[in-house]
Amino acid sequence: MKVEYAPEAEDDLAEALELIAKHNPLAAANLADRITQLVDRLAAGDFDGPEVELTSRERVRSWPVSPFRIY
């Protein structure tokens, strides 16, 4: 399956990784790898993750990739 990120998601991720890389390039690379691994797992159909309720009362699944959470 081909994964496509929304432009906003690409921008947010790039900005976060750039900020982290200024202080710790290895941590930024590790975070990018962990996010890629999760996205690959989701693309393979493994959607098992905890449900959370948003402020809109909508229930969605989310996956922690510290310090972030992927919805």
MARBA-3410 file (N, C-alpha, C, O; in Angstrom, 1 decimal):
71
0.8,-1.2,0.0,0.0,0.0,0.0,0.9,1.2,0.0,1.9,1.3,0.7 ~ 0.5,2.2,-0.8,1.3,3.5,-0.9,0.7,4.4,0.2,-0.5,4.6,0.3 ~ 1.6,5.0,1.0,1.2,5.9,2.0,1.5,7.3,1.5,2.5,7.6,1.0 ~ 0.5,8.2,1.7,0.6,9.6,1.4,0.3,10.4,2.6,-0.8,10.2,3.3 ~ 1.1,11.3,2.9,0.9,12.2,4.1,0.2,13.5,3.6,0.5,14.0,2.5
-0.7,14.0,4.4,-1.3,15.3,4.1,-0.2,16.4,4.1,0.7,16.2,4.9 ~ -0.3,17.4,3.3,0.8,18.4,3.3,1.0,19.0,4.7,2.1,19.3,5.1 ~ -0.1,19.2,5.4,0.1,19.7,6.8,0.8,18.8,7.7,1.7,19.2,8.5 ~ 0.6,17.5,7.5,1.3,16.5,8.3,2.8,16.5,8.0,3.6,16.4,8.8 ~ 3.1,16.6,6.7,4.5,16.6,6.2,5.2,17.8,6.9,6.3,17.7,7.4
4.5,19.0,6.8,5.1,20.2,7.3,5.3,20.1,8.8,6.4,20.5,9.3 ~ 4.3,19.6,9.5,4.4,19.5,11.0,5.6,18.5,11.4,6.4,18.8,12.3 ~ 5.6,17.4,10.7,6.7,16.4,11.0,8.1,17.0,10.7,9.0,16.9,11.5 ~ 8.2,17.6,9.5,9.5,18.2,9.2,9.9,19.3,10.2,11.1,19.3,10.6 ~ 9.0,20.1,10.6,9.3,21.2,11.6,9.7,20.6,12.9,10.7,21.0,13.5
9.0,19.6,13.4,9.3,18.9,14.7,10.7,18.2,14.6,11.5,18.4,15.5 ~ 11.0,17.5,13.5,12.2,16.8,13.4,13.4,17.8,13.3,14.5,17.5,13.8 ~ 13.2,18.9,12.6,14.2,19.9,12.4,14.6,20.5,13.8,15.7,20.7,14.1 ~ 13.5,20.8,14.6,13.8,21.4,15.9,14.5,20.4,16.8,15.5,20.8,17.5 ~ 14.1,19.1,16.8,14.8,18.1,17.6,16.2,17.9,17.2,17.1,17.8,18.0
16.4,17.9,15.8,17.8,17.7,15.3,18.7,18.8,15.7,19.9,18.5,15.8 ~ 18.3,20.0,15.9,19.2,21.1,16.3,19.8,20.7,17.6,21.0,21.1,17.9 ~ 19.1,20.0,18.5,19.7,19.7,19.8,20.2,18.3,19.9,21.1,18.0,20.6 ~ 19.6,17.4,19.1,20.0,16.0,19.1,19.7,15.3,17.8,18.6,14.7,17.7 ~ 20.6,15.3,16.9,20.3,14.7,15.5,20.0,13.2,15.6,19.1,12.7,14.9
20.6,12.5,16.5,20.3,11.0,16.6,18.9,10.8,17.1,18.2,9.9,16.6 ~ 18.4,11.6,18.1,17.1,11.5,18.6,16.1,11.8,17.4,15.0,11.1,17.3 ~ 16.4,12.8,16.6,15.5,13.1,15.5,15.4,12.0,14.5,14.3,11.6,14.0 ~ 16.5,11.4,14.2,16.6,10.2,13.3,15.8,9.0,13.9,15.1,8.3,13.2 ~ 16.0,8.8,15.2,15.3,7.7,15.8,13.8,7.9,15.8,13.0,7.0,15.6
13.3,9.2,16.1,11.9,9.5,16.1,11.3,9.3,14.7,10.3,8.7,14.5 ~ 12.1,9.7,13.6,11.6,9.6,12.3,11.4,8.1,12.0,10.5,7.7,11.3 ~ 12.4,7.3,12.4,12.3,5.8,12.2,11.1,5.2,12.9,10.4,4.4,12.3 ~ 10.9,5.6,14.1,9.7,5.1,14.9,8.4,5.4,14.2,7.5,4.6,14.2 ~ 8.3,6.7,13.8,7.1,7.1,13.1,6.9,6.3,11.8,5.8,5.9,11.5
7.9,6.2,11.0,7.9,5.4,9.8,7.5,4.0,10.0,6.6,3.4,9.3 ~ 8.0,3.3,11.1,7.6,2.0,11.4,6.1,1.9,11.8,5.5,0.9,11.4 ~ 5.6,2.8,12.5,4.2,2.8,12.9,3.3,3.0,11.7,2.4,2.3,11.5 ~ 3.7,3.9,10.8,2.9,4.2,9.6,2.9,3.0,8.7,1.9,2.6,8.1 ~ 4.1,2.3,8.6,4.1,1.1,7.8,3.2,0.0,8.4,2.6,-0.7,7.7
3.2,-0.1,9.7,2.4,-1.1,10.4,0.9,-0.8,10.1,0.1,-1.7,9.9 ~ 0.5,0.5,10.2,-0.9,0.9,9.9,-1.2,0.6,8.5,-2.3,0.2,8.2 ~ -0.3,0.9,7.5,-0.5,0.6,6.1,-0.7,-0.9,5.9,-1.4,-1.2,4.9 ~ -0.1,-1.7,6.7,-0.3,-3.2,6.5,-1.6,-3.7,7.1,-1.9,-4.8,7.0 ~ -2.4,-2.7,7.8,-3.7,-3.1,8.3,-3.7,-3.4,9.8,-4.8,-3.8,10.3
-2.7,-3.1,10.5,-2.6,-3.4,11.9,-3.2,-2.1,12.6,-2.4,-1.2,13.0 ~ -4.5,-2.0,12.8,-5.1,-0.9,13.4,-5.4,-1.0,14.9,-6.2,-0.2,15.4 ~ -4.8,-2.0,15.5,-5.0,-2.2,16.9,-4.3,-1.1,17.8,-3.1,-1.1,17.9 ~ -5.1,-0.2,18.3,-4.6,0.8,19.1,-5.7,1.3,20.1,-6.9,1.0,19.9 ~ -5.3,2.0,21.1,-6.3,2.5,22.1,-7.2,3.5,21.5,-6.8,4.4,20.7
-8.5,3.5,21.9,-9.4,4.5,21.5,-9.4,5.7,22.5,-9.2,5.5,23.7 ~ -9.5,6.9,22.0,-9.6,8.1,22.8,-10.8,8.9,22.3,-11.2,8.8,21.2 ~ -11.3,9.7,23.2,-12.4,10.6,22.8,-11.8,12.0,22.7,-11.2,12.6,23.6 ~ -12.1,12.6,21.5,-11.7,13.9,21.2,-12.6,14.9,21.9,-13.7,14.5,22.4 ~ -12.2,16.2,21.9,-13.1,17.2,22.5,-14.4,17.3,21.8,-15.4,17.8,22.3
-14.5,16.9,20.5,-15.7,16.9,19.7,-16.6,15.7,20.1,-17.7,15.5,19.5 ~ -16.1,14.9,21.0,-16.8,13.7,21.4,-16.7,12.5,20.5,-17.2,11.4,20.7 ~ -15.9,12.7,19.4,-15.7,11.7,18.4,-14.7,10.7,19.0,-13.7,11.1,19.7 ~ -14.9,9.4,18.8,-13.9,8.4,19.3,-13.0,8.0,18.1,-13.5,7.6,17.1 ~ -11.7,8.0,18.4,-10.8,7.6,17.3,-9.7,6.8,18.0,-9.6,6.7,19.2
-8.9,6.1,17.2,-7.8,5.3,17.6,-6.6,6.2,17.6,-6.5,7.1,16.7 ~ -5.6,6.0,18.5,-4.4,6.7,18.5,-3.2,5.8,18.9,-3.4,4.8,19.6 ~ -2.0,6.2,18.5,-0.8,5.4,18.8,0.2,6.4,19.3,0.6,7.4,18.6 ~ 0.8,6.1,20.4,1.9,7.0,20.9,3.2,6.7,20.3,3.6,5.6,20.1 ~ 3.8,7.8,19.9,5.2,7.8,19.4,5.9,9.0,20.1,5.9,10.1,19.6
6.3,8.7,21.3,6.8,9.8,22.2,7.8,10.7,21.5,8.7,10.2,21.0 ~ 7.6,11.9,21.6,6.7,12.7,22.4,5.4,13.0,21.7,4.6,14.0,22.1 ~ 5.0,12.3,20.6,3.8,12.6,19.9,2.8,11.5,20.0,3.1,10.4,20.6 ~ 1.6,11.8,19.5,0.6,10.8,19.4,0.0,10.9,18.0,-0.3,12.0,17.5 ~ -0.1,9.7,17.3,-0.6,9.7,15.9,-2.0,9.3,16.0,-2.4,8.3,16.6
-2.9,10.1,15.3,-4.3,9.8,15.3,-4.8,9.3,13.9,-5.9,9.0,13.7
END
